[in-house]
Structures are given as C-alpha cells and as structure tokens.
C-alpha cells in the first residue's frame, strides 16, 4: 500500500495547526479523555480510516483500556463494557458521522440521551471531538494514508 500523496496537513502547515487547535479544544470540558478517544475510534471505524483506528486504539490501550472494550467498540450496543454515558457519546458519534444516512441526522431522542449525561460544555466537547476526527478520517481516506506508515 502506498499513499496517493503527502498528507495535506504536511503540505499546508496552517491546516495542521488549525486542526490540532480545534481537536485540543475538546479537552478539559468535562468529558473523560477515554470517552473522547472512544468516539474518535468509533467514527474512524465507520469511516474506514485505518490510520485513525490504529492511532486511537493505541491511545486507548495506553490509557489502560481492556482488550474487551477495544474489541467491542464497533458493537457497543451489544457489549456490556460501556457506561450509559459512553453509550450516549458513541451513539451521538455514529449519528454525527453518518449525517447523510437519514432525514433527521441527530434525532431528538439521541440528543436528549446525550444531554442527560453531558452539559452544554460536554456536548460541545463531544461535537468538536466527533467532527474533528471526521475531518482527519476524510483527509486520510481521500489520500489513502497507510496505517503504520509513520511508525518506526
């Protein structure tokens, strides 16, 4: 496998700086870093971004996540390993990632469940995290970036 081109953020440093700042804005707003990584991983799975699946899976492993939780992220609805708050975040991540799949991209019930667990700052953090990883997924997919290519 070979990437189609150098990653755009390395060709346009202002994009790297802006995307990094945007992603970091989600931190420290009341959502556990593990939850933010879980939504990054789930959106990346949906988008088929092998670079981000590897990156966020590795980050979760470094944070001490169990293999059971990592392996079950794609099937979170049927796995007993997630809290209600994490489930709400994962569902929101799926809906925001798949906005074109339905007439009402984020139904009121999905929003209400997320709002039951997160205040407006937390919801903002989740939305920023989800949309940020979606940008990275799309850049990586379009340019066919290769998982592991950056590792020694």
C-alpha positions as CSV (number, residue, x, y, z in Angstrom):
1,X,0.0,0.0,0.0
2,X,1.1,3.5,-0.7
3,X,-0.4,6.9,0.0
4,X,-1.6,8.9,-3.0
5,X,0.3,12.0,-1.8
6,X,2.0,13.6,1.1
7,X,-0.6,14.2,3.8
8,X,-2.2,17.6,3.1
9,X,-1.5,18.9,6.6
10,X,2.2,18.5,6.0
11,X,1.9,20.5,2.7
12,X,-0.3,23.1,4.4
13,X,1.1,23.7,7.9
14,X,-1.6,26.2,8.8
15,X,-4.1,23.3,8.3
16,X,-2.2,21.2,10.8
17,X,-2.0,24.0,13.3
18,X,-5.7,24.7,12.9
19,X,-6.9,21.1,13.1
20,X,-4.7,20.4,16.1
21,X,-6.1,23.5,17.9
22,X,-9.6,22.5,17.0
23,X,-9.2,19.0,18.3
24,X,-7.5,20.2,21.5
25,X,-10.4,22.5,22.2
26,X,-12.5,19.4,23.2
27,X,-10.2,18.6,26.1
28,X,-10.9,19.7,29.6
29,X,-14.6,20.3,29.2
30,X,-15.9,17.6,31.4
31,X,-15.8,14.6,29.1
32,X,-13.3,12.0,30.1
33,X,-10.4,11.6,27.7
34,X,-11.3,7.9,27.4
35,X,-14.8,8.8,26.1
36,X,-13.3,11.3,23.6
37,X,-10.9,8.5,22.4
38,X,-13.8,6.0,22.2
39,X,-15.8,8.4,19.9
40,X,-12.7,9.0,17.8
41,X,-12.3,5.3,17.4
42,X,-15.9,4.6,16.6
43,X,-16.1,7.4,14.0
44,X,-12.9,6.2,12.4
45,X,-14.3,2.6,12.2
46,X,-17.4,3.9,10.4
47,X,-15.3,5.9,8.0
48,X,-12.8,3.1,7.4
49,X,-9.8,5.2,8.4
50,X,-7.2,2.6,9.3
51,X,-4.7,5.3,10.3
52,X,-7.1,6.7,12.9
53,X,-8.4,3.3,14.0
54,X,-4.8,2.3,14.8
55,X,-4.0,5.7,16.4
56,X,-7.0,5.9,18.7
57,X,-7.0,2.2,19.5
58,X,-3.3,2.5,20.6
59,X,-4.1,5.6,22.6
60,X,-6.9,3.8,24.4
61,X,-4.6,0.9,25.1
62,X,-2.0,3.3,26.6
63,X,-4.7,4.7,28.8
64,X,-5.3,1.2,30.2
65,X,-8.3,0.2,28.3
66,X,-9.0,-3.5,28.3
67,X,-8.9,-5.6,25.1
68,X,-12.6,-6.5,25.7
69,X,-13.6,-2.8,25.5
70,X,-11.4,-2.1,22.5
71,X,-12.6,-5.1,20.5
72,X,-16.2,-4.3,21.3
73,X,-16.3,-0.6,20.3
74,X,-17.9,-1.4,16.9
75,X,-20.5,-3.5,18.6
76,X,-21.0,-1.3,21.7
77,X,-24.8,-1.7,21.7
78,X,-24.4,-5.5,22.3
79,X,-21.5,-5.4,24.7
80,X,-21.7,-4.9,28.5
81,X,-18.4,-3.0,28.8
82,X,-19.7,0.6,28.4
83,X,-21.3,3.0,30.8
84,X,-24.6,4.7,29.9
85,X,-22.7,8.0,29.3
86,X,-20.2,6.3,27.0
87,X,-23.1,4.7,25.1
88,X,-24.8,8.1,24.7
89,X,-21.5,9.5,23.4
90,X,-21.0,6.6,21.0
91,X,-24.5,6.9,19.6
92,X,-24.0,10.6,19.1
93,X,-20.7,9.9,17.3
94,X,-22.5,7.5,15.0
95,X,-25.2,9.9,14.1
96,X,-23.0,12.9,13.6
97,X,-20.6,10.8,11.5
98,X,-23.5,9.5,9.3
99,X,-25.4,12.7,8.7
100,X,-26.4,11.8,5.2
101,X,-27.9,8.4,6.2
102,X,-31.3,9.8,7.4
103,X,-33.5,12.8,7.1
104,X,-33.0,13.8,10.7
105,X,-29.3,13.3,11.3
106,X,-29.4,13.5,15.1
107,X,-32.9,12.6,16.3
108,X,-34.2,14.3,19.4
109,X,-34.0,11.0,21.4
110,X,-30.3,10.7,20.6
111,X,-29.7,14.3,21.6
112,X,-31.7,14.0,24.8
113,X,-29.8,10.9,25.9
114,X,-26.5,12.6,25.3
115,X,-27.8,15.8,27.1
116,X,-28.8,13.6,30.1
117,X,-25.2,12.7,30.6
118,X,-23.3,15.8,29.4
119,X,-23.9,19.5,30.0
120,X,-23.6,22.0,27.1
121,X,-19.8,22.2,27.5
122,X,-19.6,18.4,27.5
123,X,-21.9,18.2,24.4
124,X,-19.7,20.9,22.8
125,X,-16.6,18.8,23.6
126,X,-18.2,15.7,22.1
127,X,-19.3,17.5,18.9
128,X,-15.8,19.0,18.4
129,X,-14.2,15.6,19.0
130,X,-16.5,13.9,16.6
131,X,-16.3,16.5,13.8
132,X,-12.5,16.8,14.3
133,X,-11.8,13.1,13.8
134,X,-14.2,13.1,10.8
135,X,-12.0,15.7,9.1
136,X,-8.9,13.6,9.7
137,X,-10.7,10.5,8.5
138,X,-11.7,12.1,5.3
139,X,-8.3,13.5,4.6
140,X,-6.7,10.1,5.3
141,X,-9.2,8.2,3.2
142,X,-9.1,10.6,0.2
143,X,-5.3,10.4,0.1
144,X,-5.1,6.7,1.1
145,X,-2.8,7.3,4.0
146,X,-1.4,4.0,5.3
147,X,-1.8,2.8,8.9
148,X,1.6,2.2,10.5
149,X,3.5,4.1,7.8
150,X,4.5,6.7,10.3
151,X,5.7,4.1,12.9
152,X,9.4,3.1,13.0
